[in-house]
């Protein structure tokens, strides 16, 4: 197993934001004077991914409020985050289970209990009412930012319209549970709700904080909560012309602990030829299924049999 990457950003102090105006700890509402969208921005879905939490804490500390509509800023798995230790930074991802795999109605309505399920049930009313959701994450390995959209055209178009540096990735979720961005009406093909998940970069790289700030503010502008001219000074990075989305077609799932990539992949690599060996799994070659195969989020950080090590995609 590889060692963890250096921690170059200081974990935010969230004690100031425990008490809130919503009656739920670490969940804050800010409303504009004019009607507008119902936006939810979430951070700390995983306790060691705090670049988004830094951005939310900065907005709250600045006394920011939208011009239109209501924006809810939620620090999600705070209990896991409070266990963060820079000497063992991978150990605080969650307490009992992955918070981002419990967002199915039958799971939330069922009898099972865990620290993450209890917190998800607290946050569910805010997710249910949101017309727009931006879920702020980061990645185990160094990688350029990604905007994960699900498969609906409206989310893909919204993500492309942000004009960030983030590659838009179209995928259908995870076999081991439902993500928040795929919950309920966010996945209704006949609805209009928008949900995006940002992977801002490597967890503890200062550039991930910049990407979180930039994407958050662009999301709020595009959703209609404020004008671009009303964005806080310094939050917006230069506009980028987005490349074509990458549509995930396959996942490489480890069959053993003896899984190794054939090169130092960081994500975004385009493997020109079908049949190219990209990994060895217990002596078995793992090859690309088609020409022009794009590698998405390669990582051995949580390696064990049954875990996805890389997603494979092609340009739309």
Secondary structure, DSSP 4 states (H G I P E B T S, - for coil): -PPPPP--SPPP--GGGSS-SSSSTTEEEEE-SEEEEEEEEEE-SSTT--HHHHHHHHHHHTT---SEEEEEEEE--HHHHTT--GGGGGGGS-SSS-GGGB--HHHHTSS---HHHHHHHHHHHHHHH-SEEEEEEEESS----EEE--S-HHHHHHHHHT--SPEEEE---BTTBB-GGGSGGGG-TTS--EEEEEEEEETT-HHHHHHHHHHHHHHHHHHTSS-GGGSPTT-PPPP--PPPPEEEEEEEE-SSS-EEESS---S--EE-STT-EEEEETTEEEE-SSTTEEEE----TT-STT-EEEEEEEE-
